[in-house]
């Protein structure tokens, strides 16, 4: 009852702010409903900063202590100030399809970046009978309010059209968060990540980055950390980084000098540069990591259950990576690790994905934002 009253209050405030005028130079960014500075919106924002456009940039956060680069302002997501910023923004950049309490008005422009490439799991309309009706309702509404989807492949574009209730423009420009795979100073990012985690340059890093389970199940996150470290040697450490929808405290990991909480770092894209190995399950993190030519291991102990709960695309089973459905199978595969061992599989995966990324996605999106704000683009 309390939650219902709170949501009604938010909705009332959003309609109240609807009558406030649009600030023609304001851009509002939303990442995973206030989870902080990261994903596609981050790279769009950084390109805007680099171009020194002088626009009013607002990032919606849950934690008001979140550190953001100047000149970005902070406002609390789904707080009174956050609702005001959304209602008065000229451009809204978001990477999720949850309800924003946006009573969209004429003149506002909404960009949906999404938060991944064409992934291995079924999504949206493909699993309409398995997702909560409230989410489906919000997702349909979000698509109707969206003016532009971002895509990095023909497959993702097709997925948007067929499964996201998308009738608006789709820009096949690449994904902004993939730009750094082509343009970044890899050594500089590697050093920054290692300093954050207190890891030396000589240490080898395993990134464990699984996705979430719709039913909230935590059983599949039981990674055999000690066995993996024993198989690889004393110089190895593991970064455990779960999906933003999963609370790592609930999983009950015991952290140590060699098993590290990887969620304290805001952007997984940076961690990919520092990691020597990726272990994942049904996450699209394999897409970006494959561009780096390093070994990936698929650890999916609940594959049968996950297929029933969510469903998988046929491309998942065509990946050039072996699917390990048991701890024993994962240990056996990892014990064969060599630094060069993942290059060919990674090359094949990049080829299979059909990605259009070239390092310039953020520039293309920012140009559209400029055209909208400067009234050079009509929609």
SEKOLPA-377700 format. One record per residue (C-alpha): x, y, z; residue in three letters. Coordinates in steps of 0.001 Angstrom, whole numbers, padded with zeros to 6 digits, always signed. Example, Ala and Ser with C-alpha at 12.3 -4.5 7.8 and 13.67 -1.06 7.14 Angstrom:
# SEKOLPA-377700
+012300-004500+007800ALA;+013670-001060+007140SER;
***
This chain:
# SEKOLPA-377700
+000000+000000+000000UNK;+002848+002375+000901UNK;+004563+001656-002438UNK;+001325+002337-004324UNK;+000872+005668-002547UNK;+004488+006607-003312UNK;+004071+005801-007013UNK;+000835+007784-007152UNK;+002679+010704-005573UNK;+005449+010466-008162UNK;+002935+010321-010983UNK;+001110+013371-009625UNK;+004380+015311-009421UNK;+005343+014295-012961UNK;+002064+015677-014308UNK;+002467+018832-012201UNK;+005927+019424-013684UNK;+004480+018749-017138UNK;+003318+022368-017191UNK;+006835+023714-016647UNK;+008539+024924-019861UNK;+011228+022876-021601UNK;+014787+024109-021121UNK;+015964+024095-024705UNK;+019619+023311-023892UNK;+019059+020636-021200UNK;+020048+016978-021655UNK;+019122+014431-018945UNK;+020876+011062-018649UNK;+019530+007885-017008UNK;+021657+004768-016480UNK;+019972+001680-015036UNK;+017451+003771-013107UNK;+019956+005808-011143UNK;+022745+003231-010790UNK;+025499+005753-011536UNK;+027861+006940-014243UNK;+028225+004237-016868UNK;+027067+002338-019959UNK;+026073+004020-023231UNK;+024849+007288-021660UNK;+028292+007827-020105UNK;+030082+007797-023450UNK;+027549+010123-025037UNK;+027995+012519-022110UNK;+031791+012361-022361UNK;+031675+013182-026061UNK;+029481+016183-025270UNK;+032003+017315-022657UNK;+034869+016793-025098UNK;+033120+019013-027654UNK;+032555+021681-024984UNK;+029003+022312-026160UNK;+027948+024277-023108UNK;+024642+022475-022676UNK;+023042+021882-019281UNK;+023811+018208-018568UNK;+021977+016404-015737UNK;+022652+012851-014500UNK;+019948+011131-012440UNK;+021370+009101-009537UNK;+020187+007157-006515UNK;+023343+008033-004569UNK;+023868+011782-004355UNK;+027487+011112-003335UNK;+028151+009698-006809UNK;+031167+011399-008400UNK;+030503+012885-011826UNK;+032767+014900-014123UNK;+032155+018609-014585UNK;+029984+020162-015895UNK;+027399+017423-015232UNK;+024882+018202-012480UNK;+023273+015548-010255UNK;+019616+015055-009390UNK;+017958+012227-007502UNK;+016296+009631-009733UNK;+012545+009544-009106UNK;+012911+012255-006493UNK;+011213+015610-006802UNK;+014223+017222-008449UNK;+014718+014273-010805UNK;+011118+014453-011995UNK;+011514+018173-012575UNK;+014687+017631-014619UNK;+012971+014990-016776UNK;+009905+017154-017325UNK;+011965+020175-018409UNK;+014611+018393-020501UNK;+014894+018933-024221UNK;+016682+015582-024711UNK;+016461+012486-022497UNK;+019062+009728-022909UNK;+018222+006427-021201UNK;+019424+002828-021412UNK;+016463+001010-019819UNK;+012770+000687-020596UNK;+011383+001030-017102UNK;+008891+003713-016215UNK;+010387+007201-015951UNK;+007130+008884-014889UNK;+007487+010973-018031UNK;+004396+012774-019260UNK;+006190+013473-022545UNK;+005307+016722-024206UNK;+005694+018166-027660UNK;+009285+019213-028258UNK;+010999+016622-026066UNK;+013319+014084-027706UNK;+013957+010669-026122UNK;+016942+008497-027093UNK;+016910+004827-026104UNK;+020483+003505-026123UNK;+019578+000132-024534UNK;+022352-001539-022533UNK;+023726-004202-024786UNK;+024293-005534-028257UNK;+022206-008295-029807UNK;+022423-010745-026933UNK;+022015-014466-026420UNK;+018783-014339-024421UNK;+015260-013637-025593UNK;+013860-010251-024628UNK;+010723-008107-024486UNK;+007931-009377-026798UNK;+009839-012646-027363UNK;+009118-013540-023722UNK;+005946-011547-023178UNK;+004335-014481-021357UNK;+007268-014711-018917UNK;+007794-011071-017953UNK;+005670-009209-015392UNK;+002625-007517-016991UNK;+003634-004265-015283UNK;+007000-004328-017072UNK;+005386-005063-020449UNK;+003025-002123-019961UNK;+005915+000177-019084UNK;+008019-001101-021983UNK;+005283-000484-024548UNK;+004726+003010-023158UNK;+008466+003708-023219UNK;+008732+002695-026879UNK;+005828+004970-027811UNK;+007621+007868-026133UNK;+010986+007104-027725UNK;+012164+009020-030791UNK;+015420+007178-031500UNK;+016841+003722-030791UNK;+020572+003065-031165UNK;+021767-000104-032884UNK;+025101-001654-033795UNK;+023935-004464-036080UNK;+021198-005541-038467UNK;+020281-008241-035948UNK;+019740-005724-033163UNK;+017738-003472-035475UNK;+015503-006393-036399UNK;+015117-007282-032716UNK;+013994-003723-031947UNK;+011398-003799-034724UNK;+010047-007222-033904UNK;+010313-007348-030111UNK;+010623-003842-028625UNK;+007382-002329-029955UNK;+009678+000065-031801UNK;+008073+002178-034534UNK;+010452+005138-034343UNK;+013765+005799-036082UNK;+016649+003378-035479UNK;+020153+004766-035953UNK;+022636+002051-036945UNK;+025612+003966-035615UNK;+027319+001457-033309UNK;+026951+001494-029529UNK;+028628+004387-027660UNK;+030015+002148-024929UNK;+031913+000156-027565UNK;+033781+003247-028794UNK;+036595+002785-026287UNK;+037325-000645-027761UNK;+038696+001261-030751UNK;+039880+004581-029335UNK;+040970+004148-025717UNK;+044446+004194-024265UNK;+044279+000585-023096UNK;+047293+000799-020797UNK;+045965+003915-019083UNK;+042580+002306-018391UNK;+044222-000933-017289UNK;+046304+000978-014748UNK;+043287+002955-013482UNK;+041273-000235-012909UNK;+044114-002014-011152UNK;+044745+000953-008877UNK;+041060+000975-007925UNK;+041192-002665-006871UNK;+044693-002582-005411UNK;+045926-005089-007974UNK;+049496-005000-009266UNK;+050452-004906-012925UNK;+051924-008401-012664UNK;+048684-009918-011347UNK;+046395-011756-013755UNK;+042676-010975-013570UNK;+039566-013061-014155UNK;+036338-011103-014592UNK;+033194-012996-013624UNK;+030222-011095-015120UNK;+026980-013102-015271UNK;+023538-011694-016016UNK;+020480-011632-013745UNK;+017726-014244-013361UNK;+014129-013126-013789UNK;+013004-015204-010819UNK;+015676-013747-008539UNK;+017448-017098-008177UNK;+021033-016878-006878UNK;+022113-020526-007146UNK;+023846-020156-010522UNK;+026305-017573-009146UNK;+028157-020229-007172UNK;+031468-019805-008973UNK;+034169-022266-007796UNK;+036637-019497-007043UNK;+039180-021482-005049UNK;+039327-024288-007604UNK;+039769-021808-010463UNK;+042577-019986-008684UNK;+044265-023266-007816UNK;+044079-024386-011462UNK;+045600-021153-012786UNK;+048243-020301-010198UNK;+049228-017839-007489UNK;+049377-014739-009723UNK;+045643-014878-010525UNK;+042782-012963-008883UNK;+039020-012897-009524UNK;+036779-009843-009848UNK;+033160-010746-009091UNK;+030793-008360-010842UNK;+027100-009160-010983UNK;+024426-007475-013084UNK;+023072-004148-011706UNK;+019743-005918-011053UNK;+021452-008260-008574UNK;+022529-007239-005074UNK;+025920-008828-004485UNK;+025336-008777-000727UNK;+022454-011195-001233UNK;+024723-013685-002991UNK;+026939-013906+000074UNK;+030357-013868-001558UNK;+033300-013922+000825UNK;+035852-011461-000479UNK;+039571-011732+000093UNK;+042865-010580-001350UNK;+042305-012862-004344UNK;+038486-012763-004638UNK;+037520-009111-005110UNK;+034242-007198-005258UNK;+034223-005962-008853UNK;+031011-003971-008449UNK;+032693-001042-006709UNK;+033988+000133-010082UNK;+031307+002086-011987UNK;+031972+000973-015575UNK;+032431-002632-016701UNK;+033798-001466-020066UNK;+036994-000311-018342UNK;+037339-003600-016466UNK;+037323-005502-019752UNK;+040675-003913-020629UNK;+042227-005052-017353UNK;+040804-008598-017400UNK;+042794-011459-018894UNK;+039837-013859-018842UNK;+036064-013393-018914UNK;+033686-015893-017344UNK;+030032-015230-018113UNK;+026785-017054-018837UNK;+024066-015357-020911UNK;+025422-011813-020734UNK;+026282-009766-023810UNK;+029589-008804-022143UNK;+031043-011525-024351UNK;+030444-009215-027332UNK;+032741-006412-026169UNK;+035332-008781-024694UNK;+035635-010645-027983UNK;+036808-007432-029655UNK;+039827-007557-027349UNK;+040801-011049-028507UNK;+041043-012582-025034UNK;+039673-015946-023782UNK;+036026-016250-022748UNK;+034488-019144-020809UNK;+030744-019780-020615UNK;+029622-021029-017195UNK;+025927-021917-017310UNK;+024959-024445-014659UNK;+021262-023565-015003UNK;+021060-023614-018801UNK;+018020-025904-018928UNK;+016145-023879-016309UNK;+017159-020584-017912UNK;+015868-021710-021288UNK;+012493-022451-019700UNK;+012485-019183-017756UNK;+013833-016802-020417UNK;+014748-018654-023618UNK;+017840-018381-025797UNK;+018506-017260-029341UNK;+019938-019796-031760UNK;+023094-017663-031950UNK;+023916-018568-028363UNK;+024513-022169-029358UNK;+026526-021095-032412UNK;+029122-019205-030361UNK;+032723-020445-030768UNK;+032935-020787-026981UNK;+032298-024024-025149UNK;+029332-023954-022763UNK;+030336-025401-019383UNK;+027261-026634-017517UNK;+029164-027968-014497UNK;+031917-026690-012244UNK;+034075-029600-013269UNK;+033733-028728-016963UNK;+034670-025102-016271UNK;+037777-026081-014285UNK;+038834-028465-017038UNK;+038524-025749-019703UNK;+040247-023046-017658UNK;+043146-025343-016811UNK;+043960-025301-020558UNK;+044326-021497-020562UNK;+047008-019833-022658UNK;+047175-016063-023386UNK;+046839-016677-027119UNK;+044167-019337-026773UNK;+041177-017036-027175UNK;+042152-015077-030271UNK;+040659-017320-032932UNK;+037405-017922-031055UNK;+037099-014178-030414UNK;+037661-013412-034092UNK;+034955-015875-035085UNK;+032525-014408-032565UNK;+033063-010839-033817UNK;+032457-012068-037346UNK;+029314-013936-036255UNK;+027900-010911-034433UNK;+027861-008671-037485UNK;+028611-005589-035394UNK;+028934-002164-037039UNK;+030993-000570-034269UNK;+033899+001578-035423UNK;+034639+003892-032486UNK;+032466+006802-033682UNK;+029021+005991-032270UNK;+029122+008703-029590UNK;+030028+011365-032141UNK;+027071+010373-034322UNK;+024634+010456-031408UNK;+025965+013778-030117UNK;+025561+015261-033590UNK;+021890+014265-033477UNK;+021514+015849-030021UNK;+023110+019062-031311UNK;+020803+019064-034343UNK;+017762+018626-032108UNK;+018777+021370-029672UNK;+019836+023769-032416UNK;+016561+023028-034254UNK;+018285+021632-037323UNK;+016456+018307-037024UNK;+012681+017855-037187UNK;+010968+014696-035954UNK;
***
